[in-house]
């Protein structure tokens, strides 16, 4: 458990650096510029590098399919309920998607290694890639619908470079194209830069955030989704599958990770209350710490 917490602490040092940079340089540290650079330049590297770390097989592909399937099962009734009961478009967008977009990469991958060992990397990598598709297709559409028309929201999906980058990466993987070591290192450098920038960007958004300004109804709804509805529904659905307990545990862990930093990218890009989204990410990260102890005990008892 100490190693797990230590891994997370070192990861979130980059968040502190982002906060410190914004505190020192104020308006000179422009959040929108960092967001554009991350979304349109570096996130494609993260995806391509992720696919290059493991060879896909039929068995492996089932895991992200289950992950996406569970999200869809939970997302559809959420969209219906949010549309029916929440009138404010931007708040409705946040409630519809934020709780389903977890930090499967920056937190999920190192946490998987700490809890399950290196055997989990192939699964956490694939789940993270599946999450990329959820974020940059459903997430782009739902967040942009908070401010844009349906037509413009669909166009916003096409503009995100990470989608063609993912298709390109899948093509390379399944066609067994050999990537020279120098190019692999190039992709790895870009991916690490993308991950660090995501954490740094979160830190810049944390500066000046007033948690008291966050609506209690928004907080309780999203946190209930993330830490009660999603894990319970995931455990229930997975109990009917033939997946091994080990794989089920990895999927469950990924479903409980704190809200993804990508939520900030999209909320900022489409002007959908990025400060509220940042507050939710910060609070979900704080709440996740004690949950981590419970999660570790459950995994050790039932899934290992």
N, C-alpha and C positions, 0 to 999 in steps of 0.2 A: 504493500500500500504506500509506503514511503517513497518508493521509486516512482509510482504512478503520480503522486502529488508533486514530486520533484520535476517530472517531465512537464507537467502542466505549468508549473511555476516558471520554468525557463522559457516555455513557449510564450507566456504572457508578459515576459519582460519587454518584448517588442511592442506590446500594447502600451506599456508605461512610457516607452521611448516616444511613441506617437503623441501621447498626452503631453509629455514634457516639451516636445517640439512645438506643439500648438500653443502651449502656455508661454513659451519664450518668444516665439516669432509672430504670434497672433495672426493677423490677416495675411501676412506674407506666406504663411503655410496654408495654401488654398486646398480645401477638401475636394472641391469639384474636379480640379485638375488631377489630383491623386486618384479619384474614382474613375475618371475617363482613362487614365493611363493603365489602371488595373484591369478594367473591364475590356478595353479594346486592344490592349497590347500583351499583357502578361498572363491572363487567365488561360489563353490558348496553349501556352507553354506548359502550364500545370496539367492540362488534360492530355496533351501528347506525351509528356513524360510519364504520366500515370499509366498509360497503356503500354509503354515500352518496358515497364518493370516486371511484367508477367505475361506468359502466353495464355491466351484465352482457350477454354475448353467448355464443352457442353455443361459439365457439372458446375463450373464456376459461374457460367452465365445465369443459372437458375437463381443464384443469390441476389443479384441486383434486380431481377425480375420480381422476386418476392418482395423486395424492398419497395419497388415502385408500385406493385399491386396493393400492398398495405396502405401506402400513402393515398392511392386513388380511392380505396374503399372508405377511408376516413375523410378524404377531402370533399367528395361529392356531397354528402349530407351537410358538411360544414358550409359549403358555398350556398346551398339552399337556405339553411337556417340564417346565415349572415345576411343574405339578400332580403329575407323576409322581415328580420327584426332590427337590423342596423341600417339607419337611414344615411348617415354620413359616409360618402363614397371612400374616402381615404382610410377611415377607421375600419370600414368593412373590408377593404383590401388587405390591411394588416392582419386582421383576425382570420381572414380566409387562408392565408398562406404562411405567415411567420412561424407559427408553431410546428409546421411540418418540415421546415428547412433547417436541419441541424448542422452543426459544425463537424461534418463527417471527415473532413480532411485535416485541418490544423489541430483539432482535438482528437477526432476519431481514430486516425491512424496511429499516433503515438500511444494513445490510451489502449488500443487493441494490442499493441506489442507488450505493454506493461501488464495487462490482465490475462492475455491468452498466449503471448509469445510470438515469435516471428512467423509461425504458421498462419497467423491471422492476416498478414499483410496483403496476400492476394485477395482476400475477401473484402477487407476494408478499402483497398484501392478501387475495386470494382464498384462497391457501394458508393464511394465518393464520386466516381464517374457517373453513376446513375443519378446521384443527387445533383450533379452539374446539369443534367438534362431537365430535372424537375425545376431547378432554380432558373435556368435561362430559357425555358419554354413557358411553363406554368407561372413561374415567379415573375418573369418579364411581363407577361400578359396581365396578371392580376394586379401587380403594383402599378403598371402604367394605366390600367383602367381606372385607378383612383384619380387620374388627372387627364387622361386622353380618351378618345373615341375607340370603338372596337376596331375600326379600320387601322387607325394609327397604332393601336396596341399590337395588332398582328404584324404590322410593318416593323415595330420595334424589336420583335423576336428575330426577324430576318437580319437586322442590322448587327446583332451581337456576333462577333467573330468566333466565339467559343463553339458554336454549333458546327460550322464547317470544319473547324479544327478537330472536333471530336470525330466527325465522319472520316476525315483524313487519317486520324490515328487508328480508328477501327480497321480501315482498309489496309494500312501497313501491317497491323497485327495479324489479321486473318490470312493475308497473302504471303506471310513469312518473308517479307522484305527485310533484308539485313541492314541495320543502321550502323554506319561506322562509329567507332568509339568517340571520335572527335565531335560528331553531330549529337550523339547521346549526351555527351558532357554539356554541349550547348543547350540542349533542351532542359537538362537538369539545372543548369544555372538560371535559366529563365523561370523554371518552375519554383525554385527556391526563392527567387526574387519576388515572384507573384505571391507566394505564401507569406513572406515577411511583410510585403507591402499591404496585404490584407489586414494583418494584425496591427501594423503601424497606423493604417487608416482608421481602424476602430479606436485607437488611442486618441487620434485627433478629434473624433466625434465626441469622445467622452468629456473633452474639455468644455466647460460651460454648461454641462447638462445638469438640470435641476430635476431630481427624481420626484420631487413633490408636484411638479407640473404634469406628470403622467396621470392620466385618468385611471382611477382604481378599477373601473369596470374593464378597461382594456388590459390592465395588468393581470387581474384575476382570470380573465377569459383565456389569454394566451398562455399563462403559466399552467393553468388547469389542463389545457390542451397538451402542452409539452410534457408535463411530468405526471399526469394522471391518465388522461384519455389515451394518448399515444402508446405508452408502455403497456398498459393493461390490455388494450386491443391487440397490440403486437404479440404479446405472450399468448393470448387466447387464439389468435389466428394461426400462429406458428405451431401450436400444440396439435393441430390437425394435419400438419405436413409430415413428410418423411425425412426431413432434414435432420442431420445429426444434432445432438444437444450442443456440441461445440459451435456449429454454424448458427444455430438458433440464438445462442448467447451473443455471438458477434453482431448479428442483426439487431437484437434487442439493445445492445450497448450503443450502436450507432443511432438508434431511434431516440435515445435519451440524452444524447449530447446537447449542449447548450445551443441556443439559436445561432445560426451561421452569420459570419461577418458579411456574407454576400447579401443578406437582407439590407444592410446599410447601403451597399453599392446601388441596389435597385431602388430603394426608397429615396436615395439622394438623386439618382439619375432621373427619376420620374416625379420628383417633388411630392413624395407621399409621406410626409411627416418623419423625416430622417432622425430628428432628435428623439421622438417617441420610440422609434425602432431601436435607436442606440441605447436608450434607457432599458428597454426590454431585453436586449442582448446582455447588458451589464448585469441586470438582476437575475437573468437565467443562469449566467456564469456563477454568480454568488450562490444561488440556490443549489446549483449542481454539486458544489463541494461536499456538503453533508450527504447528498444523494449518492455520491460516489462511493462512500463507505458501505451503504446499503446495497448498492449495485454489485460491489466486489464480493460481498457475502453471499448474495443470491447466485452469482456466477460460480463461485467456488463450491456452493452446495448443490446446485441443480444442473450446471452446464459443463463442469469440468470433471 
